Structures are given as structure tokens and as C-alpha cells.
């Protein structure tokens, strides 16, 4: 992580976050800023976030004589694997904390010129689960002499898909996605092991742990039924859902409209962002800024090899951050 501290005198403290990391994807779009590294590209717009925050820093320094207060510019690494937000929060807390936090994310599925800022839950929390099943392998001609871990894995897989219906409060949305199932490498050999990996997305703090317990119970009962062994482990991808504080979201939306943004009406996302850890520690908000590209061959999907964005989002996002910072550091309340 890289955190810059700008002090313009005594006053309120604001932290602005930009995530910096790329993804293990080969970039296909032939553009001037195409990745120079094979197999690595900024397929989620984090390079744009970094550029926006750097330009915001430059703008703040130009306006330093008219500002009062402190701003922390948090360039965060490893958001894509759910890490390092906690280090930023720990650093800010050690400095006495901040009065507010804000972050934005370019959104390639939303038209440029639009912005999505709403109070409440906006992105899910996320857990990754790993299930390792051990049976007893053997020849494909004698299934009666083996404990087939693939059969156990299939049984577990089907039951995982029912958790949201039969094991969880229907008014608290969850998404359980067992996206990987593997076992065996030859047509006539029962393997000794099988493996499942997937994600849990949740919108209420604590639901990730509840679902993990359901998964462990399913795995135990299925393994016992077939005489297999099973181990369940997990890793946190986003410790909390992204929950916008009401007054911060309202302030940000008024600032955005004032500088010409149109409000987008977007549903909460089952994607996750560990900026949620900033929001758990300090009041603030997270915004999605429309960046849909009209360039031929480009994709409006994040994490795509043809991901692209409308570059007009860059100066407009800088204007948004600067305007929000100016408004936040004021003592009086914003008005229409």
C-alpha cells in the first residue's frame, strides 16, 4: 500500500481509496495503453482508479491555500484477492482515525456521465470455500470395491445449490456458487480424491459464517453416508458487505449532480470490494461511475480480456473527488 497525507491545517479528516491491482488475463484489445506484460492486464479499471487519485492529489495541492483539514490518499494493493484494506484501516486508526472515507469504481456496464450512489448495502461480502474429499480409488470395472470421491463430490455439489432455499432466511439474500469440481484423470480409474471450490456472497454481516457452517454440515453428512473423509477450509475475499452510510451517500450524490452527473438506478451488486473494511471502521460511501466504452471490439464486462472504458470518466471522476473533498472539509452542511 501507498498512503499519502495532505494536511491543510486543523479540521476534518477524509480518506480517499483507489485500488491498484491487475488480473492474470491476457489483454486482447489493441489500444495504446495495452498491458506491456503478457498474461497481466488491468481488466477491472484499477489503473483508472489510480490515475484518478493521482490527479486528485495534484488538484488538491493546487487548491491547498483554500482548504482546511487533512486528506489521506490510500493507494491499496491486492483488492482482487481480498487483502490489504485492513492494513490501510489499521494505519488510519493509528493516526487517530478519519471522519469520512470515500471510493469509486468505474462501471463498464453503465453509460458514461451516470453515477450510482445509494445508502445502505451496495456490494456483497464474500467467502471462498474449499472442499477436499478422500475416498478409496480402484479399477473402473469394480465400483463396488471403491469409495468414489467423485460421487461424494456430486452429492455435496447438488446440496450446496439448495442452501439458499432450504437453509437460509429468504429475506437475507445469499449466493452460493460451487464453481469448480474436479476429480480423476483417466476413464477407467476411480480416483482417491476429489475437490470443490466456490464462493459465498452475502449482504448481511454474519451470514458468511452461517453459510460456512451449513456447508460443513452438508459435507460431514454426505461423507459419512459414503464412508469417505472430507475437509472444509475457507478464505475471506471481502470481510463485510459494502454498506454506505446515509449522510455520506446523500452528500456524494448532491455533489455529483451539482457537477453534472446523472443518477443511475442500479441494483446492489453480488460482486464484492474490501473497501467494505474502510466503511466498517469509518462513515463513508462507495460509488459506481459509468464508464461504458463504445470502442469497437471492447467489452462492457469487467474481468474480460477486452475490458475497456470511456476515458471521459477520468477527468470527471477527478472533478467529483475534488468537489466532494471541498464539500466534506467545510463546516457547514451541504444544501441543494
JOLIN-V709412 format. One record per helix or strand. SS is the DSSP state (H for helix, E for strand). FROM is the first residue (numbers start at 1). TO is the last residue. Records with the same first field share a line. If there is no record, write none. Layout:
SS=FROM-TO, FROM-TO
//
This chain:
E=2-7, 13-19, 23-23, 41-41, 70-76, 100-107, 114-116, 120-123, 125-134, 136-136, 138-139, 147-147, 174-182, 189-190, 193-202, 229-238, 242-244, 262-263, 269-269, 284-290, 299-299, 307-307
H=46-62, 64-66, 79-81, 85-94, 143-145, 149-160, 163-166, 207-226, 246-258, 276-281, 312-329
//
